[in-house]
Amino acid sequence: MYIHAGNRIIVSDRKTIGIFNVESIKLSDDNERYLNNIKENDKTIIVDEYDHCIISNVSSYTIISRTLIDSKKVWSKENDNIL
């Protein structure tokens, strides 16, 4: 299956390691290498199995929800648990 990341960008779900919120990535100095090409409007970083970064201005929640069959399996910030 493929994930539409916005701006006509499609990524393979089989090669995707993670979909991360830019603001969350900024919280740790260990993630600095992922922030090199970030622009002001960018909201999401998608990392693939080759450690390539796909940057999107669509929110990570929106991108993740596009891929879900069961929407109950989304991380919730309110209770910090998998539903």
N, C-alpha and C positions, 0 to 999 in steps of 0.2 A: 504494500500500500504506500501511497505517497501523501506527504503533508504539504498543504499550501501555506507558505510562510508569509505571503503578501508580496506585492510588487512583482508579480509573475514569477516568483521563486518557488520551486517545488523541490522537496528533499525526500529521500527514501526513509521510511520509518524503520527499515531493517538496518540502516547504517547510522541512524541517529542515536547518539549516546545520551543527550540531554537537551532540554529546552529550558532556558533560564531567563529570569527577569534581570534586566540590566542593573537595576537598583540593588538587587540582592548580590550580584557579582561584585559590585563596587565596595561592598562591606569588608572584603578580605583582600589584603595585599597579595596573597597567593594567586589571585585571579587577574592580576595586572596585565598579563599577556593577552587576555581576551578583550581588553578594553582599548587596544591600540587604534582600532579603526572606528570607534564609536562616535556617532554624531549626536547632536543635541536631541533630535526627535526619535532616536532609536530606543526601542523598549525591550527587545528580546535578542538573545544570543542562542543559536542552535549549534551544538558541537557534534561533529560526526566521528566515526570510528578512526578517522585519520587525523584527528585533532584539528580539522578545519572548522572555521567559524562562519556561520551564515548569520548575518545581522538583519533584523527586521524592525520596522516601525509599528508592527502589529503587536498587541500585548501577548505575553506568554500564555495567559489564561485562554485567550481566544484561539490561539494556535493549537493548544492542547485539546480544547473542547471540540475542534474540528476533527480530531482523530479518534474520539471516543465513541464506542458503541454503547457503553453503559456509563452515563453521565454521573452516576453515583460514586465512581472511582476517581474522583478529583480531590487533590489535597485542598483542605479548607484552612484558611488563615485564622478563622475564628477559634477553632479548637485544635489546630496544629495536628490533625490526625487525617488518616486516609478514611474516607467515608465508605 
